[in-house]
Amino acid sequence: MFLSSNPQLNKHGELHHLLSIEGLPAAILWQILDTAQSFVGVTQREVKKVPLLRGKAIFNLFFEPSTRTRTTFEIAAKRLSADVINLAVNVSSQSKGESVLDTVANLAAMQADMFIVRHGQSGAPYLIARHVGEDIHVINAGDGRHAHPTQGLLDVFTIRHYKKDFRSLRVAIVGDILHSRVARSQIHALTTLGVPELRVIGPKTLLPSNVDNLGVHVYHDMAKGLKDVDVVMMLRLQNERMQGSFLPSPQEFFKFYGLTADKLALAKPDAIVLHPGPMNRGVEIDSDVADGSQSVILPQVTFGIAIRMAVMSILAGN
Amino acid sequence: MKIHIKNGRLIDPASGTDAQQDVFIAAGKIVAIGAPPQGYNANRTLDASGLVVCPGLVDLAVRLREPGFEYMATLESEMDAAAAGGVTSLACPPDTDPPLDEPGLVEMLKFRAKNLNQARVYPIGALTVGLKGTHLTEMAELTDAGCVAFSHADAPLTDTQLLLRALQYAATFDFPVWLRPQDAGLARGGVAHDGQVATRLGLAAIPVCAETVALSAILLLARETGARIHLCRLSSAEGIDMVRQAKHLGLKVSCDIAIHHAHLSEMDIGYFDPNCNLTPPLRSQRDRDALRAALADGTVDALCSDHAPVDDDAKQLPFGEAETGATGVELLLPLALKWAEESRLPLAQGLARITSDPARVLGINAGRLTPGASADICIFDPERYWKVEAKALKSQGKNTPFIGFEVKGKIRCTLVEGQVVYEC
């Protein structure tokens, strides 16, 4: 039951839920990227709406607080003409002791067509996807440390926008890989799309064991890791990791792993800098770099809407 | 009641017997093997043609969930499950609510279990009051009440000084101490083996060193105190190596592994199967292979079910929030047979690990078929395949990663003290 088949795909091998990038064939990733490309035009028109999801009910089901991701999903759904219902479950039913599956069953009974799920526990969207009816689609909007597939997709979309061909790129992901669902999704997206050299850079306390099994090269020294890379992907350092047993202080982290103009100069001159936001300026990234000419952090946000529109419309069509 | 078990293939691992022989029972005891005693007239004859007749199974870890967790399972349901699994003697860990830290609780459990007339229940007493790791329990009183050993179950024991004193005190009276080696700090927050699956799935990890660091402390303190130690539920190749070495040096240690760790690995977590959220975590395939080899060469003394029925509500949760444990007492025999067959071991050796060997660990007179012994017997069909299905399990817990597995070896009849307690 749990090993037999990829729960994301229907029996025709099409995307039914988007739970993780791992295990998706490259063709599906290309389909999402190409569809998103067609939506970039829509988001730049004066009337930013298409009727693809008219009459569909999309539930933003956030068991963990989030403003940015929830908002971009909401905008994407509205641009597709869907009805969007926002639920911050962490402050309602969960505090009354209702289980995740009960919450979902109740919402499904309200004729939901799609759930956008964020949860603090890795794998929670899988649990939900296993228990919803066949006609309901689930999109993982971030689960624990496991995956944040739409973030991974918007990152590769951004990279494609600036760099065209994945097969000649050297990419570095920097920071707290251990706790990062974004990093895992980025790694799977980039390796699936054929990036030949993918590096992760961080202190040993913030790198998971066997991370090299994911197809990455491990660096602890920022200077070596950034040498000649085409793309620098910074990760957000969660406040609770900044001091304690993972790191002594945010200052020391910044000294060794913060992205400054000096360090960025080691990368290729035309290297781009990504960050999933929200940024900790002066902890993982210097303001000069965040606001500098190589930063593509704001375009990431714009493309994020197109990516989420693409994913929703593809799921609804399958 | 006189019962004659005829035409069966009798396997008694303790004596090395594996032959077609009849068993004659009277007044709860085996009175003869092979030929009937003079003047023997059976009240009942059980035809065991094509079946194996072996000692009733001895399971070193069966949670009966009473007192305190009756919503998960009851004594009745789990004793039924044990009988259906061919188990005639079982040890139950002290992790009840309240824990088995007072003689009254132990006496009540023994009394209630005895009234069911099924498997013999051997309670393991709590090593510290409330399993809180601060005060020693009244071990001598608990022994009088029926405890056969003392353990800390899966509760953290962080105070090494207290552990030293507990072992010294237990050694004074030669009480065995059962410990599951896990360093609480190193395991903190973790839900899966620190390996490639946890890395991929983003699950908080429990490293192998959580086991080996605790194990080295226990082994050093065992040498220091001379306490008799049984190590429960080993999970790693490194841990096994340490025990092998300790045994080689003559330390009084024994150990067991659970059926899950003998057959599954981290890979079986698949897409977050909460049934694979187990304590200790399922480790790598290399670890599993080392456990299986150690069970074959005798480094590991016994295979147990680590039976832990959990209600559905506590399992239908995201992996990291799901209650750990799996139901297993009904799967002990087929999974032992599967391991033995895959390891190309004789049936008798496979059965030893779930009969005479765990009986020796428990220090009880069970797990053998000899004239004069209590007639605790398991009769099973070694060739019969069956599919593990939730609704067919007697246990109230339906949670097991083996659901859907096709296993071989079906219990036909279980006898405790000459009484048929299960047959199908």
Interface residues (C-beta under 8 A of the other chain):
Chain A: M1 F2 L3 P7 E22 S99 V100 L101 H119 Q121 S122 G123 A124 Y126 L127 H131 D143 G144 R145 H146 A147 R181 R184 P208 S209 N210 V211 N213 L214
Chain B: D194 G195 Q196 A198 T199 R200 L201 G202 L203 A204 A205 P207 D268 I269 G270 Y271 F272 D273 P274 C276 D313 Q316 L317 P318 F319 G320 E321 I403 G404
